[in-house]
Amino acid sequence: MFTLKCPQCGAESKFSFVNNSYEGPRRCWQCRGLFKLKIEHNVLIYCEPITEEKFKQLQEIHDLKAKYRNEPTD
């Protein structure tokens, strides 16, 4: 289980990944801030704020990758 603290509002989010790694878009559940994340082996590599347009673009890419890998989307 990975815990991420929102850099904008400080709200904590917990989630898990199949292989303890993730790269893609995330939205804070509390402030609705948009971010691009990279997590490797449960270690946060980066968390960058992004625009709504970039969020939608990254979400589409993430969903397509998951579809072709037969993985569920996060």
Summary of the structure (lengths in Angstrom):
residues: 74
radius of gyration: 12.0
end to end distance: 13.1
largest distance: 34.6
contacts: 176
relative contact order: 0.20
helix: 24%
strand: 38%
